[in-house]
Amino acid sequence: MLTMVICMIDIVEKNDSFIKTKPGLNRILFDYYANFFPYMANMLSPITIFIGTVFMTSRLAARTEIIAILGSGISFMRLLLPYLAGSGLIAIGTYFLIGFVIPDANKKRIAFELEYVKNPFYFDGRNTHIKIGKDSYFFVQTYNNQTQEGSICTLEKVEGTRLLKKLKADRMKWMPEIGKWRLENVRIFDFSPTGKGLVTLEKIDTLLSIRPKDFESQYMKYETLTNTELSNYLKELRSRGADNTETYEVEQYLRITYPFSVIILTLIGVILSARKSREGAGLQIALGFVLAFLYIIFYVISRTIAQAGSLDPMLACWLPNLIFAGIGIILYKSVPR
């Protein structure tokens, strides 16, 4: 129900774009919302599981069933085992969903957003430097992602502090039919001991370890990569000496920590609502909602700080779980057993 409410809000927000771009009802339903629904359901799963746990356990406590269970000689720790087993199975499923299934669904969802909701993307970078190999560096002055053409590009091979070779071209253009770059008005400078000095060519078709996709929109790209693709992309960024890896590192760590939040919040929900209260289950459910939304706030803040580079990504991703695990331990010590 929460996911359906969010979908309705999203429809209202994007309705003007749908009217303007006319993607068609079939594409809206099956390319976008069929992939948006599981994405939001997974995002809300720790919170909804937590609230569900609080609701069910508080009802048991209100009917003195928890007291009867403990009074029969069953320990509170034993009472937690079914909750732990259930939340553990959900956590395993969540890990595979966010690591492999949902990223594939996000590929269609985000491609739809870029085509029908967002404004057309234009690469506006100037004097772009990219490390494309162990000793190779690429430079392009300007690049047009609409025509897949660049102007004034160079490719340098450096050994230590010594420049061995340098290729310079006035124009580069991607040739999709052959999967290569066409360089025009090329000058090749060879400074090696056995080099030929200067060689000029009218044009040359060549392979480079960069592709037109490297100049495309990076909007929510980290959400479209499976665990394997994300790991490989991070290695590629690091090999190029890129300094914008925090977003992808945060995403990688969150995919590990997020399933643990299901277990932690479930156990907190049991501990919080196992005590029979004179005020009834309403107060415990309300407190459960407060803790759930506090977790969301911690989750969003820590992610934002990590993506800004102000905090180590691993620490930032584990911080909400560590804080709420501490809260769980404090609550456990106070619960009657």
PyMOL commands that set and color helices and strands:
alter all, ss='L'
color gray80, all
select helices_A, chain A and resi 2-21+25-62+65-71+76-116+212-215+221-224+227-239+246-273+281-307+313-334
alter helices_A, ss='H'
color red, helices_A
select strands_A, chain A and resi 126-131+136-144+149-159+162-175+180-190+197-206
alter strands_A, ss='S'
color yellow, strands_A
deselect
rebuild
show_as cartoon
